[in-house]
Amino acid sequence: MVTNGGRRPEHFRAAVFCLGGGGVWGGEEVGRCRLKFFALPCSQLRRCVVTVGRRVAGVIMSEIPTNELNIFLDVARSAACEAGELLRRNFGNELEVDSKHAYDIKLALDRESQALITKRLLGAFPDHALLGEEGVDGPADSPFQWIVDPIDGTVNFFYGIPHFCVSIALRHQGETLVGVIYDPNLDEMFAVTKGGSPTLNGRQIRVSERCELADSIVTVGFAKSKESIDQYFERFKQISYQVRKTRMMGSAALALAYIACGRLDAYIEEQISTWDIAAGVLLVEVAGGVSRTVPRDERGEKFSICSSNGKLPLEQYYH
């Protein structure tokens, strides 16, 4: 029910049906159905409420046009490339450590990378919000929210292991629309939009066709708390007996990207943060796979995850 109406691309015309009233549309009676047209900025117009009298009868969701999604994607790719170059320049150098925990490390470079990404994203879209591993920014009530992991695989980075990435996703009212994962070591850019084609350096990708656990390669992750590690040991033992090989690689975002392009077949972790997986989950799903997540905290920022090509019998790991 949304058309351009000859207006600028950032505006749309929406038809709201108000049943039960009589009225005119374009100078003609439409009986008991009245259509009202109005224009709003695209950041405001995303749903049309259908009413019967004073009752809400339903909601007609509008679509964010492909060209707008592509603009978001282009800016995200550019920000990821710039942050990736920052990481590449600093990889192998002496690093400033903000804090060390039992199972994790926080670097000053994490903050520097997120600040760079924030400047690029919110500079292009100042009415958007941003949630990152290093904090939040932008208007809290914005329907658009960028989800950023400035270095996914910080421990790998710190120890000189060349397996880490930048992960950026965009959500609108809770639905992920855009995802970018950039590996600066291999110069690999994974990119996807909702309803689009997932790509690796511009080439379309798809999940593997393997359907037997005995033929599959599965990556697993251990969370950053003793309780989660203890809970996961039994599951890790079970999956290790069933598959061809297991891998522990240290980057959730790259694990999901590797499923999307067929290098891996599944990824299982007991507790992971939304910024680690937001872009990758969209990438896997659009590439033909599935991801099952279960919230692990009240704020909805921690999840357990079982992601796969959608062909393996992994129901026992949907927890």
C-alpha positions as CSV (number, residue, x, y, z in Angstrom):
1,M,0.0,0.0,0.0
2,V,3.0,2.3,-0.3
3,T,4.0,4.2,-3.5
4,N,6.6,6.8,-4.3
5,G,4.0,9.3,-5.4
6,G,6.5,11.4,-7.3
7,R,8.2,12.5,-4.1
8,R,11.9,12.4,-3.2
9,P,13.3,8.9,-2.7
10,E,13.5,9.4,1.1
11,H,9.7,9.9,1.3
12,F,6.8,7.6,0.6
13,R,3.0,7.8,0.3
14,A,1.0,5.5,2.5
15,A,-2.6,4.5,2.2
16,V,-4.3,4.0,5.6
17,F,-7.7,2.3,5.4
18,C,-10.2,3.6,8.0
19,L,-13.2,1.3,7.8
20,G,-16.5,2.2,9.1
21,G,-16.5,5.9,8.3
22,G,-17.5,7.0,4.7
23,G,-15.3,9.5,3.1
24,V,-13.8,10.7,-0.2
25,W,-10.6,9.8,-2.0
26,G,-9.7,11.7,-5.0
27,G,-13.1,13.3,-5.0
28,E,-15.0,10.0,-5.1
29,E,-17.0,8.2,-2.4
30,V,-15.4,4.9,-1.4
31,G,-18.4,3.8,0.7
32,R,-17.5,2.6,4.2
33,C,-13.8,2.5,3.3
34,R,-11.8,5.7,3.5
35,L,-8.2,5.9,2.2
36,K,-6.0,8.7,3.5
37,F,-2.7,9.6,1.8
38,F,0.1,11.2,3.6
39,A,3.9,11.6,3.3
40,L,6.5,10.9,6.0
41,P,10.2,10.6,6.1
42,C,11.2,6.9,5.6
43,S,12.7,6.8,9.1
44,Q,9.1,7.4,10.4
45,L,7.0,5.5,8.0
46,R,7.2,1.8,8.4
47,R,3.7,0.6,9.2
48,C,0.1,1.6,8.4
49,V,-2.5,1.0,11.1
50,V,-5.8,-0.4,9.8
51,T,-8.8,0.6,12.0
52,V,-12.5,-0.3,12.1
53,G,-14.3,2.5,13.9
54,R,-12.0,3.1,16.9
55,R,-10.7,-0.4,16.9
56,V,-7.3,-1.3,15.4
57,A,-8.0,-4.1,12.9
58,G,-4.5,-4.7,11.8
59,V,-1.2,-3.3,10.5
60,I,0.0,-3.1,7.0
61,M,3.8,-3.2,7.0
62,S,5.6,-1.1,4.4
63,E,8.7,-2.2,2.6
64,I,12.1,-0.5,2.8
65,P,13.0,-0.1,-0.9
66,T,16.0,-2.0,-2.3
67,N,17.8,1.2,-3.2
68,E,17.6,2.4,0.4
69,L,19.0,-0.9,1.7
70,N,21.8,-0.7,-0.8
71,I,22.7,2.8,0.5
72,F,22.9,1.4,4.0
73,L,24.9,-1.6,2.8
74,D,27.4,0.6,0.9
75,V,28.1,2.8,4.0
76,A,28.4,-0.3,6.2
77,R,30.9,-1.8,3.8
78,S,32.9,1.4,3.6
79,A,33.0,1.7,7.4
80,A,34.0,-2.0,7.8
81,C,36.9,-1.6,5.2
82,E,38.2,1.5,7.0
83,A,38.1,-0.2,10.4
84,G,39.7,-3.3,8.8
85,E,42.5,-1.2,7.6
86,L,43.0,0.2,11.1
87,L,43.2,-3.4,12.4
88,R,45.6,-4.5,9.7
89,R,48.0,-1.6,10.4
90,N,48.1,-2.5,14.1
91,F,48.2,-6.3,13.8
92,G,51.4,-7.6,15.2
93,N,52.3,-4.4,17.0
94,E,52.5,-3.7,20.7
95,L,48.9,-3.1,21.9
96,E,47.5,-1.1,24.7
97,V,45.3,-3.3,26.9
98,D,42.3,-1.7,28.6
99,S,41.5,-4.8,30.8
100,K,42.1,-8.5,31.1
101,H,39.5,-10.9,32.4
102,A,39.6,-14.6,33.1
103,Y,38.4,-15.5,29.6
104,D,38.7,-12.2,27.6
105,I,40.8,-9.2,26.8
106,K,39.7,-5.6,26.0
107,L,42.0,-3.5,23.9
108,A,42.2,0.3,23.4
109,L,42.0,-0.6,19.7
110,D,38.5,-2.0,20.2
111,R,37.4,1.5,21.3
112,E,39.3,3.2,18.5
113,S,37.8,0.9,15.9
114,Q,34.2,1.4,17.2
115,A,34.7,5.2,17.3
116,L,35.8,5.1,13.7
117,I,32.8,3.0,12.6
118,T,30.4,5.2,14.7
119,K,31.7,8.3,13.1
120,R,31.1,6.9,9.6
121,L,27.7,5.3,10.3
122,L,26.1,8.1,12.3
123,G,27.8,10.7,10.2
124,A,25.8,9.3,7.2
125,F,22.6,8.6,9.2
126,P,22.5,10.9,12.3
127,D,19.0,9.9,13.2
128,H,20.1,6.2,13.7
129,A,21.2,4.6,17.0
130,L,24.2,2.3,17.5
131,L,24.8,-0.6,19.8
132,G,28.3,-1.9,20.0
133,E,30.5,-4.0,22.1
134,E,32.2,-0.8,23.4
135,G,28.9,1.1,24.1
136,V,25.9,2.9,22.6
137,D,25.5,6.1,20.6
138,G,22.8,8.0,18.8
139,P,19.1,8.6,19.7
140,A,17.8,5.8,21.8
141,D,14.3,6.0,20.4
142,S,15.4,5.6,16.7
143,P,13.7,2.7,14.9
144,F,17.1,2.1,13.2
145,Q,19.9,0.6,15.2
146,W,23.4,-0.4,14.0
147,I,24.9,-3.4,15.7
148,V,28.7,-3.3,15.7
149,D,31.5,-5.5,16.8
150,P,34.7,-3.5,16.1
151,I,37.0,-6.5,16.5
152,D,35.4,-9.9,16.6
153,G,38.2,-12.2,17.7
154,T,40.0,-9.8,20.0
155,V,42.0,-12.6,21.8
156,N,43.1,-13.9,18.4
157,F,44.2,-10.4,17.4
158,F,46.1,-9.9,20.7
159,Y,48.0,-13.2,20.4
160,G,48.9,-12.6,16.7
161,I,46.5,-15.2,15.3
162,P,45.2,-13.9,11.9
163,H,41.6,-14.8,12.4
164,F,39.4,-11.8,13.3
165,C,37.0,-9.4,11.6
166,V,34.8,-6.4,11.7
167,S,31.0,-7.1,12.0
168,I,28.3,-4.5,11.3
169,A,24.5,-5.1,11.0
170,L,21.5,-2.7,10.8
171,R,18.2,-3.5,12.5
172,H,14.9,-1.7,11.9
173,Q,12.4,-2.2,14.7
174,G,14.1,-5.4,15.7
175,E,14.4,-6.9,12.2
176,T,17.9,-7.2,10.8
177,L,18.1,-5.7,7.3
178,V,21.8,-5.4,6.4
179,G,24.9,-7.3,7.4
180,V,28.6,-6.9,6.7
181,I,31.5,-9.0,7.9
182,Y,35.0,-8.0,6.8
183,D,38.1,-10.1,7.3
184,P,41.1,-7.7,6.7
185,N,43.6,-10.5,6.7
186,L,42.2,-12.3,3.7
187,D,40.5,-9.1,2.3
188,E,37.2,-10.9,2.3
189,M,34.0,-8.9,2.4
190,F,30.8,-10.8,3.2
191,A,27.7,-8.7,2.6
192,V,23.9,-9.2,2.6
193,T,20.6,-7.4,2.6
194,K,17.3,-8.8,3.7
195,G,15.7,-10.3,0.5
196,G,18.9,-9.8,-1.5
197,S,21.7,-12.1,-2.5
198,P,24.5,-12.9,0.0
199,T,28.0,-12.3,-1.4
200,L,31.7,-12.8,-0.8
201,N,33.7,-10.1,-2.6
202,G,30.7,-9.6,-4.9
203,R,30.3,-13.3,-5.8
204,Q,27.0,-14.9,-4.7
205,I,27.4,-17.6,-2.0
206,R,25.3,-20.4,-0.5
207,V,25.4,-22.8,2.3
208,S,26.8,-26.4,1.8
209,E,24.6,-29.3,0.7
210,R,26.0,-31.7,3.3
211,C,23.2,-33.4,5.2
212,E,25.0,-36.1,7.2
213,L,26.7,-35.2,10.5
214,A,29.5,-37.7,9.7
215,D,30.4,-35.6,6.7
216,S,30.2,-32.2,8.4
217,I,32.7,-29.8,9.9
218,V,31.3,-28.0,12.9
219,T,32.8,-25.1,14.9
220,V,32.0,-24.6,18.5
221,G,32.6,-21.8,21.0
222,F,33.1,-21.6,24.7
223,A,31.6,-18.6,26.4
224,K,33.3,-16.2,28.8
225,S,32.1,-17.6,32.1
226,K,32.9,-20.7,34.0
227,E,29.2,-21.7,34.3
228,S,28.7,-21.6,30.5
229,I,31.9,-23.5,29.9
230,D,30.8,-26.2,32.4
231,Q,27.4,-26.5,30.7
232,Y,28.9,-26.8,27.3
233,F,31.5,-29.6,27.9
234,E,28.9,-32.4,27.6
235,R,27.4,-31.0,24.4
236,F,30.9,-30.5,22.9
237,K,31.7,-34.2,23.6
238,Q,28.5,-35.3,22.0
239,I,29.0,-33.3,18.8
240,S,32.6,-34.3,18.5
241,Y,31.6,-38.0,18.4
242,Q,29.1,-37.3,15.6
243,V,30.8,-35.1,13.1
244,R,33.9,-35.5,10.9
245,K,35.8,-32.7,12.6
246,T,35.2,-29.9,15.1
247,R,37.0,-26.6,15.1
248,M,37.4,-23.8,17.7
249,M,38.3,-20.7,15.7
250,G,37.7,-17.8,18.0
251,S,35.4,-15.6,15.9
252,A,31.6,-16.1,15.9
253,A,31.0,-13.7,13.0
254,L,33.5,-15.5,10.8
255,A,32.0,-18.9,11.8
256,L,28.7,-17.7,10.5
257,A,30.2,-16.2,7.4
258,Y,31.9,-19.6,6.7
259,I,28.6,-21.4,7.1
260,A,27.0,-19.0,4.6
261,C,29.7,-19.7,2.0
262,G,29.8,-23.5,2.6
263,R,33.2,-23.8,4.3
264,L,31.6,-24.9,7.6
265,D,28.4,-26.7,8.2
266,A,27.3,-25.6,11.7
267,Y,28.3,-23.4,14.6
268,I,27.2,-24.0,18.2
269,E,27.8,-21.8,21.3
270,E,26.3,-21.6,24.7
271,Q,26.5,-17.8,25.2
272,I,27.3,-15.1,22.7
273,S,26.5,-11.4,22.3
274,T,24.2,-9.9,19.8
275,W,27.0,-7.8,18.2
276,D,28.9,-11.0,17.6
277,I,26.2,-12.7,15.5
278,A,23.7,-10.0,14.2
279,A,25.3,-9.7,10.7
280,G,26.2,-13.4,10.5
281,V,22.7,-14.7,11.3
282,L,21.2,-12.7,8.5
283,L,24.0,-13.8,6.2
284,V,23.4,-17.5,7.0
285,E,19.6,-17.3,6.6
286,V,19.7,-15.5,3.3
287,A,22.3,-18.0,2.1
288,G,19.8,-20.8,2.7
289,G,20.7,-21.8,6.3
290,V,19.0,-21.6,9.7
291,S,20.0,-20.1,13.0
292,R,18.3,-20.9,16.3
293,T,18.9,-18.4,19.1
294,V,17.7,-18.5,22.7
295,P,18.0,-15.4,24.9
296,R,20.3,-15.7,27.9
297,D,19.8,-12.4,29.6
298,E,17.0,-10.0,30.4
299,R,18.3,-7.2,28.1
300,G,18.3,-9.5,25.0
301,E,22.0,-9.0,24.3
302,K,23.2,-12.6,25.2
303,F,22.1,-15.7,23.3
304,S,22.9,-19.4,22.9
305,I,23.1,-20.2,19.2
306,C,22.9,-23.2,16.9
307,S,23.4,-22.2,13.3
308,S,23.8,-24.5,10.3
309,N,23.2,-25.1,6.6
310,G,19.7,-26.2,7.6
311,K,20.2,-29.8,6.4
312,L,21.9,-31.4,9.4
313,P,19.9,-33.1,12.2
314,L,20.9,-30.8,15.1
315,E,17.6,-30.6,17.0
316,Q,19.3,-31.8,20.2
317,Y,21.4,-28.7,20.2
318,Y,18.5,-26.2,19.9
319,H,18.7,-25.2,23.6
